[in-house]
Amino acid sequence: MPTPGRRDAYGDLLEDHERWFGKAALERRTAQWTAMLTPGDPQYGRSTIAVGCAPDGQVVGFATGGETRDEDAPRPLELFALYTDSAWHGTGLGRALVEAVIGDEPASVWVAAENPRARRFYEKLGFKADGAEKVEEHLANLRDIRMVR
């Protein structure tokens, strides 16, 4: 399954496009989605997944979430990922996917510090930066900030 919106969200933040969006990346994502959709998988077994589809059935967005992965968890739930195809930005799909995964519960989300669009979106949902930061070494040292509500 392709990853809607990943190139839109990170394309200008990651330099080696072939590594992140090429054939090997597609193979990694296929393996990841297979694990995510396999009941009882030890890494993803307790995750919630919501998928947004266009009227023709094409996947145009998804969200995943569940119990937080942070040791210093400020909230019990975490939104792990949210991506929508850029053509669906501003349609309410992102909000609907977040609501399907974590509802309006207190939660946290990690977001790229250099992604102002995503940060504004989460702020509209009541999230605020809590001062925590981390570097995603596997994503070319992308700097993330944690937001909570």
VOPAGU-2260 file (C-alpha; in pm, 1 decimal, decimal comma):
REM VOPAGU-2260
SITE   aa  ch    i         X         Y         Z
SITE  MET   A    0       0,0       0,0       0,0
SITE  PRO   A    1     148,4     337,9     -88,2
SITE  THR   A    2     180,0     587,7     189,5
SITE  PRO   A    3     -51,5     881,6     114,9
SITE  GLY   A    4     100,6    1216,4     190,7
SITE  ARG   A    5     441,9    1098,5     312,7
SITE  ARG   A    6     621,6    1266,1      22,4
SITE  ASP   A    7     410,9    1579,3      77,2
SITE  ALA   A    8     493,2    1587,1     449,3
SITE  TYR   A    9     865,4    1508,9     429,1
SITE  GLY   A   10     970,8    1552,8      64,8
SITE  ASP   A   11    1143,5    1884,6     116,7
SITE  LEU   A   12    1291,6    1777,5     452,9
SITE  LEU   A   13    1464,7    1459,1     333,0
SITE  GLU   A   14    1745,0    1482,3      77,9
SITE  ASP   A   15    1782,9    1121,9     -47,4
SITE  HIS   A   16    1446,5    1082,3    -221,2
SITE  GLU   A   17    1524,4     737,4    -362,1
SITE  ARG   A   18    1595,5     604,7     -11,3
SITE  TRP   A   19    1272,7     743,4     132,3
SITE  PHE   A   20    1035,2     713,2    -162,8
SITE  GLY   A   21    1190,4     462,0    -405,9
SITE  LYS   A   22    1142,1      88,7    -457,7
SITE  ALA   A   23    1321,0     -15,5    -136,3
SITE  ALA   A   24    1105,9     227,0      63,8
SITE  LEU   A   25     791,9      79,3     -91,5
SITE  GLU   A   26     910,4    -270,5       5,0
SITE  ARG   A   27     974,4    -155,1     365,9
SITE  ARG   A   28     630,9       7,0     384,7
SITE  THR   A   29     464,4    -304,6     242,3
SITE  ALA   A   30     628,3    -516,7     514,0
SITE  GLN   A   31     531,0    -261,7     779,4
SITE  TRP   A   32     166,5    -253,4     666,5
SITE  THR   A   33     155,5    -632,3     652,7
SITE  ALA   A   34     268,3    -642,3    1016,4
SITE  MET   A   35      30,2    -362,0    1115,2
SITE  LEU   A   36    -265,5    -545,6     965,0
SITE  THR   A   37    -172,1    -885,8    1110,1
SITE  PRO   A   38    -378,0    -956,4    1424,0
SITE  GLY   A   39    -161,0   -1012,9    1729,5
SITE  ASP   A   40     158,5    -869,8    1581,1
SITE  PRO   A   41     376,9    -790,7    1886,3
SITE  GLN   A   42     477,6    -445,1    1763,4
SITE  TYR   A   43     143,4    -326,9    1626,6
SITE  GLY   A   44    -111,9    -556,4    1788,1
SITE  ARG   A   45    -270,8    -291,3    2008,6
SITE  SER   A   46    -268,8     -10,8    1753,8
SITE  THR   A   47    -579,9     141,1    1603,5
SITE  ILE   A   48    -572,4     211,3    1231,2
SITE  ALA   A   49    -815,8     427,8    1035,1
SITE  VAL   A   50    -804,8     451,3     657,0
SITE  GLY   A   51    -962,9     720,5     442,1
SITE  CYS   A   52   -1074,9     629,8      93,8
SITE  ALA   A   53   -1189,6     832,5    -204,9
SITE  PRO   A   54   -1528,5     746,1    -358,0
SITE  ASP   A   55   -1350,7     514,7    -605,4
SITE  GLY   A   56   -1196,0     317,9    -315,6
SITE  GLN   A   57    -842,5     455,2    -351,6
SITE  VAL   A   58    -665,1     503,7     -17,2
SITE  VAL   A   59    -607,5     877,6      32,6
SITE  GLY   A   60    -513,9     889,1     399,5
SITE  PHE   A   61    -456,5     696,5     717,6
SITE  ALA   A   62    -393,9     741,0    1087,1
SITE  THR   A   63    -255,9     506,2    1351,4
SITE  GLY   A   64    -246,4     541,2    1726,3
SITE  GLY   A   65    -263,0     361,5    2057,3
SITE  GLU   A   66     -97,7     345,0    2395,5
SITE  THR   A   67     192,4     587,9    2408,6
SITE  ARG   A   68     542,0     462,2    2332,8
SITE  ASP   A   69     715,7     732,8    2537,7
SITE  GLU   A   70     876,7     637,8    2868,1
SITE  ASP   A   71     805,1     987,9    2999,8
SITE  ALA   A   72     450,7     979,7    2862,1
SITE  PRO   A   73     256,8    1295,9    2938,2
SITE  ARG   A   74     -63,2    1132,0    2808,5
SITE  PRO   A   75    -185,0     770,8    2790,9
SITE  LEU   A   76    -253,5     778,1    2414,7
SITE  GLU   A   77     -34,7     870,8    2120,1
SITE  LEU   A   78    -118,9     949,7    1761,1
SITE  PHE   A   79     158,8     756,6    1586,2
SITE  ALA   A   80     102,6     871,4    1228,9
SITE  LEU   A   81    -134,3    1076,2    1016,4
SITE  TYR   A   82     -93,9    1119,5     644,2
SITE  THR   A   83    -335,4    1241,4     380,1
SITE  ASP   A   84    -286,5    1292,5      12,1
SITE  SER   A   85    -233,8    1664,2     -48,6
SITE  ALA   A   86    -544,9    1680,2    -267,1
SITE  TRP   A   87    -743,6    1600,5      48,9
SITE  HIS   A   88    -590,9    1872,1     268,7
SITE  GLY   A   89    -859,1    2100,9     406,3
SITE  THR   A   90   -1144,9    1855,3     346,6
SITE  GLY   A   91   -1185,7    1735,9     705,1
SITE  LEU   A   92   -1033,2    1395,5     630,5
SITE  GLY   A   93    -736,2    1449,0     865,2
SITE  ARG   A   94    -962,0    1551,6    1152,8
SITE  ALA   A   95   -1191,7    1251,9    1088,8
SITE  LEU   A   96    -895,8    1011,4    1088,1
SITE  VAL   A   97    -759,4    1153,5    1414,7
SITE  GLU   A   98   -1103,8    1127,0    1575,0
SITE  ALA   A   99   -1137,6     766,6    1455,4
SITE  VAL   A  100    -804,2     671,9    1613,6
SITE  ILE   A  101    -788,1     868,8    1941,3
SITE  GLY   A  102   -1124,6    1045,9    1962,4
SITE  ASP   A  103   -1105,4    1360,5    2171,5
SITE  GLU   A  104    -900,4    1191,5    2445,2
SITE  PRO   A  105    -585,6    1341,8    2596,9
SITE  ALA   A  106    -300,2    1233,5    2372,5
SITE  SER   A  107      41,2    1320,9    2236,1
SITE  VAL   A  108     183,3    1335,5    1885,0
SITE  TRP   A  109     537,6    1380,0    1753,9
SITE  VAL   A  110     561,3    1616,1    1456,8
SITE  ALA   A  111     851,0    1741,6    1246,0
SITE  ALA   A  112     961,4    2074,5    1387,5
SITE  GLU   A  113    1003,6    2206,3    1032,2
SITE  ASN   A  114     649,2    2112,9     926,4
SITE  PRO   A  115     446,7    2424,7    1010,4
SITE  ARG   A  116     136,1    2302,0     827,5
SITE  ALA   A  117     116,8    1990,3    1045,6
SITE  ARG   A  118     185,8    2188,9    1360,1
SITE  ARG   A  119     -98,6    2431,2    1280,6
SITE  PHE   A  120    -329,5    2138,3    1206,8
SITE  TYR   A  121    -258,9    1977,8    1544,9
SITE  GLU   A  122    -298,9    2312,1    1719,9
SITE  LYS   A  123    -650,6    2334,3    1570,6
SITE  LEU   A  124    -719,6    1996,8    1735,0
SITE  GLY   A  125    -606,3    2131,5    2073,7
SITE  PHE   A  126    -245,4    2009,0    2075,8
SITE  LYS   A  127      33,9    2231,3    2209,6
SITE  ALA   A  128     411,1    2181,0    2210,3
SITE  ASP   A  129     526,5    2059,2    2551,8
SITE  GLY   A  130     898,2    2131,3    2506,1
SITE  ALA   A  131    1007,5    1771,3    2438,1
SITE  GLU   A  132    1220,3    1711,7    2129,6
SITE  LYS   A  133    1387,3    1415,0    1964,1
SITE  VAL   A  134    1594,3    1349,1    1655,2
SITE  GLU   A  135    1476,8    1081,3    1411,8
SITE  GLU   A  136    1811,4     931,6    1308,3
SITE  HIS   A  137    1638,3     689,2    1069,2
SITE  LEU   A  138    1483,5     992,5     893,6
SITE  ALA   A  139    1807,4    1176,3     816,8
SITE  ASN   A  140    1820,0    1334,7    1164,1
SITE  LEU   A  141    1479,9    1500,4    1130,6
SITE  ARG   A  142    1399,8    1698,3    1446,9
SITE  ASP   A  143    1058,1    1629,2    1602,8
SITE  ILE   A  144     871,2    1809,5    1874,5
SITE  ARG   A  145     604,3    1655,1    2095,4
SITE  MET   A  146     261,2    1812,9    2111,1
SITE  VAL   A  147      -1,8    1722,8    2372,5
SITE  ARG   A  148    -363,6    1795,7    2451,2
